[in-house]
Amino acid sequence: MTDLILCPGFVAAAQFGTRHVLVLYDFSPSTRTTDLERIFEKFGDHGVAIRWVNDTSALAVFRTPSAGNFILTAISNYIRV
């Protein structure tokens, strides 16, 4: 899954704006929720929820903006950001 791309999200959220959401896209349509969750479990429990947009894009929603920023920084070593 090295073809996965992340970018800051564009989803409205009352408390944090969009700073706690990452957009995941450009992956195979056969990718499953568990495949995406496996990427984030390497970085500890930051409370990620995967929400699908379509077959090749999803949102990774974190509990807080700091968790989203931590993951974005950490995961950029593994996949294209």
N, C-alpha and C positions, 0 to 999 in steps of 0.2 A: 504494500500500500504506500509506496514512496511517491506515488503520483498525487496524493492528497494535498490540497492547497488550503491554507488558512488565511483568513483576513478578519479584521474587526467586524462585528455584526451590525445589522441595520434594523434591528427589531426594537420597537418601542417598549420600554419597561418603566413603570412608575417610579421605582426607588432608585435605580442605578443608571438609567438611560440605556446605552448599548455597550457600555464598557465591560460587561460581564458575559458577552456573547461573542463567540467566534463562528464564522461561516466556514463550513467545510465543503469543498466542492472539487469537481474534476476527478472523481474516483469511479471505479467500475460499478455498473448497476447491480452487480451481484454482491456488493458490499452489504453486510448486515450490521445491525445496531451493535451487536457484540464485538464486531471487528473494530468499530470506532471506539467503543468503550475501552477495549484492550489497549489502545494507544495511550489513553489518559491514565489508566491505572498504574502505569510505571512511575507517575509523578505524585503518588500519594492520594489521599482522599480529599479532593477539592470540591466534591459535590457536583459532578457534571451530569447533566441530563441531555440526551440526544433527542432532537426534534427534527423529523424529516421534512424537507421542502419538496423534493422530487426524488427520482431514482438515483441521481448523481450529486445531490447536495443536501446538506443537513446543517442544523445549528447545534453547537455545543454551548449549552447554557450553564454557567457556573454560579455558585451561591453569591459571590461578591466580585467586584471589579479587580481586587487584588489577586484573587484566585485566577481569574481570566488572564491577567497580565503575567502572572508567574508561569502559567502553562504556555502562553504564547512565547515567552522568552525561552523556556526550557525545551519546548518541542521543535523550535526552529532549527535545532541541530539535527533533527531526524527527518524532517520533511520540508518541502518548499513552503515559504511563508510569504 
